[in-house]
């Protein structure tokens, strides 16, 4: 139930973000979700793509600093309180969320949210036990 996320360290300069997306596009790698966290001098671009292994390879070849992280993709009801239910389960059991971001697509009538948590295996167990559907990497990469 773990999903591979690609993180790219980029200088906060004009054209760097475009460069990453250009390399991915030229290599037929589709971005499914993304998040950018930045400071004055640099940023971290977090990506879910349809082919994370190839993405890491081609970005490194183009001299980008890239790392891979495991995250979870959680299906939540696309209605008021849907995300709160998932967050409450993790909070009640003391699982810290490092960051999260929304996903581009939807499954059926539900939204998808990507989470990076400190205790990924424990979070997976807790959410599964609570009836929360987690998506596999294969499901996420195909959106």
Wavefront OBJ file of the C-alpha trace (Angstrom):
o trace
v 0.000 0.000 0.000
v 3.024 2.272 -0.154
v 3.462 4.694 -3.028
v 6.800 5.970 -4.331
v 7.172 9.731 -4.285
v 9.984 11.523 -6.097
v 11.434 14.599 -4.378
v 13.505 17.042 -6.405
v 15.674 19.722 -4.804
v 15.509 22.812 -7.002
v 17.055 26.235 -6.753
v 14.534 29.020 -6.452
v 15.431 30.413 -9.882
v 13.378 31.108 -12.957
v 13.105 28.073 -15.206
v 14.130 25.344 -12.748
v 10.578 24.044 -12.238
v 9.970 24.212 -15.983
v 13.180 22.227 -16.490
v 11.978 19.379 -14.300
v 8.608 19.180 -16.018
v 10.236 19.420 -19.456
v 12.563 16.473 -18.716
v 9.636 14.402 -17.457
v 7.467 15.300 -20.459
v 10.208 14.529 -22.964
v 10.508 11.094 -21.367
v 6.752 10.403 -21.437
v 6.456 10.530 -17.646
v 3.075 11.769 -16.477
v 2.739 13.810 -13.278
v -0.203 12.564 -11.196
v 0.211 14.834 -8.145
v 2.675 17.441 -6.974
v 3.538 19.729 -4.121
v 6.132 22.492 -3.880
v 7.618 23.658 -0.580
v 9.982 26.573 -0.898
v 12.233 28.979 0.927
v 13.976 32.066 -0.373
v 16.809 30.098 -1.994
v 15.496 26.625 -2.813
v 12.454 24.415 -3.021
v 11.476 20.790 -2.787
v 9.222 19.531 -5.534
v 7.383 16.388 -4.477
v 5.916 14.326 -7.298
v 3.785 11.268 -7.805
v 4.380 10.094 -11.370
v 3.299 7.135 -13.471
v 6.857 5.730 -13.597
v 8.867 6.759 -10.504
v 11.901 4.599 -11.317
v 12.312 6.118 -14.774
v 11.608 9.630 -13.416
v 14.392 9.349 -10.874
v 16.759 8.011 -13.514
v 16.136 10.719 -16.129
v 16.189 13.571 -13.618
v 19.498 12.418 -12.153
v 20.888 12.137 -15.683
v 19.982 15.820 -16.137
v 21.839 16.674 -12.889
v 18.838 17.253 -10.655
v 19.163 16.202 -7.018
v 16.478 13.537 -6.583
v 15.389 11.209 -3.790
v 12.638 8.648 -3.363
v 10.289 8.557 -0.380
v 7.484 6.196 0.535
v 4.093 7.809 1.132
v 0.526 6.555 1.351
v -2.400 7.537 -0.869
v -5.688 7.518 0.989
v -9.141 7.524 -0.520
v -11.441 9.891 1.365
v -15.103 10.720 0.833
v -15.360 13.880 -1.266
v -17.687 15.573 1.194
v -17.417 17.781 4.278
v -15.643 15.884 7.063
v -14.211 13.158 4.788
v -10.606 14.170 5.350
v -11.226 14.896 9.036
v -12.147 11.243 9.620
v -8.782 10.050 8.299
v -6.848 12.715 10.200
v -8.690 11.897 13.428
v -7.757 8.202 13.182
v -4.069 9.062 12.882
v -4.216 11.766 15.562
v -5.977 9.518 18.080
v -3.203 6.926 17.731
v -0.375 9.470 17.832
v 0.789 9.085 14.219
v 2.482 12.301 13.129
v 1.804 13.622 9.644
v 4.896 15.272 8.210
v 3.046 16.699 5.204
v 0.168 15.963 2.872
v -1.206 17.147 -0.426
v -4.191 16.466 -2.642
v -4.119 14.228 -5.671
v -5.081 15.296 -9.187
v -7.753 12.654 -9.755
v -10.619 10.971 -7.995
v -11.548 7.334 -7.544
v -15.205 6.772 -8.148
v -16.797 9.534 -6.047
v -13.918 9.901 -3.606
v -10.954 12.244 -3.366
v -7.369 11.040 -2.959
v -4.883 12.577 -0.516
v -1.172 11.751 -0.280
v 0.370 11.549 3.213
v 3.929 11.359 4.464
v 3.832 10.025 8.021
v 6.545 9.130 10.518
v 5.323 5.559 11.054
v 4.135 4.454 7.630
v 3.531 0.767 8.428
v 1.633 1.634 11.594
v -0.447 4.239 9.747
v -1.327 1.665 7.077
v -2.444 -0.821 9.764
v -4.525 1.774 11.619
v -6.250 3.088 8.518
v -6.976 -0.385 7.151
v -8.393 -1.443 10.525
v -10.644 1.625 10.475
v -12.045 0.812 7.047
v -10.112 3.512 5.207
v -9.151 2.465 1.692
v -5.506 2.960 0.774
v -4.514 2.833 -2.847
v -1.667 0.746 -4.179
v 1.180 2.252 -6.152
v -0.207 0.588 -9.266
v -3.583 2.270 -8.815
v -2.041 5.676 -8.177
v 0.426 5.612 -11.064
v -2.388 4.792 -13.542
v -4.642 7.759 -12.728
l 1 2 3 4 5 6 7 8 9 10 11 12 13 14 15 16 17 18 19 20 21 22 23 24 25 26 27 28 29 30 31 32 33 34 35 36 37 38 39 40 41 42 43 44 45 46 47 48 49 50 51 52 53 54 55 56 57 58 59 60 61 62 63 64 65 66 67 68 69 70 71 72 73 74 75 76 77 78 79 80 81 82 83 84 85 86 87 88 89 90 91 92 93 94 95 96 97 98 99 100 101 102 103 104 105 106 107 108 109 110 111 112 113 114 115 116 117 118 119 120 121 122 123 124 125 126 127 128 129 130 131 132 133 134 135 136 137 138 139 140 141 142 143
